[in-house]
Amino acid sequence: MKKLLLGTALSAALFSTANANAADYVIDTDGAHAFVTFKIKHLGYSWLHGRFNTFSGDFSYDDKAPNASKINVTIETKSIDSNHAERDKHLRSKDFLNVDKYPTATFKSTSIKFDEEGDEADVTGEFTLNGVTKTITFEIDKIGEGKDPWGGYRVGFEGETSLKLADFGIDYNLGPASTHVDIGLFIEGVRK
């Protein structure tokens, strides 16, 4: 009986320790420590860079079981910023993001697979843009984690993927060099 009680107590202790590492994080957009960026070739001669200024999200992460992590991000499409007001107006139109009809883009992970070191992962999920939902995969890198100077705890990741514009109903002719856009996600999460 003592062995059974000791085994049960030990199992409970190990289980609670493993779950103590699991945490939910909110993406730190208030402190400007997170960014959703994009870049697309301009005529094949250079790159046009931009970002979405307004977005929110959260994720769960446990360094002991990283493949159980999850992430959700919501982007306000009207917040697109390419550093050119007239171009941004066009990007918000029906030719591109159609922000009046589709004010948000969303990403919700369905699986996350880290490498053995826990530093790199493939994040797969459902991305909805311009009213179209497709399964996409981000390659991400863990930047780091630890306590911050204000008594909180943070973890950061960065990742990038390439999207074919036509897959999301965006068929405006930008030329053969500009059929895809690279999306970057740079997030720092604050543990709740």
Secondary structure, 3 states (H helix, E strand, C coil): CHHHHHHHHHHHHHHHHHHHCCEEEEECCCCCCCEEEEEEEECCCEEEEEEECCEEEEEEECCCCHHHCEEEEEEEHHHEECCCHHHHHHHCCCCCCCCCCCCEEEEEEEEEEECCCCCEEEEEEEEEECCEEEEEEEEEEEEEEEECCCCCEEEEEEEEEEEEHHHHCCCCCCCCCCCEEEEEEEEEEEEC
